[in-house]
Amino acid sequence: MDPTPRVQLIKHRAVAKASLTRLQNFIEAGDQKINDIPVWFNKLPDIFNKYESAQDELVCLDEADYTVDTKEFENQYYQVEAKFNELLHPVIEQPPSRHCSPRSSLSGNTINSLRSHVSLHIKLPTIALPTFEGDTCS
């Protein structure tokens, strides 16, 4: 049984939506490895192109109004993209100062703020440190 082109396009669109939802779940889990983030981020344009291609063909083929579906997908897509950008390029907020030039180095507070921001999203491996037994000659 050969499905109609409309059914095939709806399935292609659903596959793209499912891929986007998997990416959203990945990013919201909060336990990403730092090297995984750019790899997953690079999949976003392909997902958007697959959805858009199927959606465009569906709109040309069918008289139904798909604007609500498109709007929902785009909202989800841009939220996921923004979250990835937030992880890849954290914004460092510095209070304005009369004595600092725009090229000044980062303050300790800003670095600590950045560290706490990054630690909320990336789980680093636990490192076991040696314990000191009190013997300084070993």
Summary of the structure (lengths in Angstrom):
residues: 138
radius of gyration: 23.3
end to end distance: 77.6
largest distance: 83.9
contacts: 288
relative contact order: 0.13
helix: 62%
strand: 1%
